[in-house]
Amino acid sequence: MALVRSLLGAKKVLSHSLAAVSSSKRATSAAPKGFLAVYVGEESQKKRYIVPISYLSQPSFQALLSKSEEEFGFDHPMGGLTIPCPEDTFINVTSRLQR
C-alpha cells in the first residue's frame, strides 16, 4: 500500500511538473518519449538531466521527488521538475538505478 501511495505521489508531482514544462519557455527541447527532463542542483546552479520514466518507480528516486515536493510544492521555478539536491547526490542515485 505504501508503494501505491508513493507511486501516486510521484505521478502527481510529475503531472503537475509536466504541465509546467509544456507552458514554460525554458523547455526549449522536449525530452524523448519515455524520458523526463529534471533540473538538479541548488540555488542558481541547476543542470538539466534527461532520465527514464522508469526511475519513477524506484524508492531512491521517489525520495528525491519527495524532497522536491517538500521544497517547491508544485511550483517549480525552472518550469520543469526541479530536484533540490547536490548534483553529485543525484548522479550517485541515478547511477545506482542504471545497474
Secondary structure as UniProt FT lines:
FT   HELIX           2..23
FT   TURN            33..34
FT   STRAND          35..40
FT   TURN            43..44
FT   STRAND          47..52
FT   HELIX           53..57
FT   HELIX           59..72
FT   TURN            73..74
FT   TURN            77..78
FT   STRAND          81..83
FT   HELIX           87..97
//
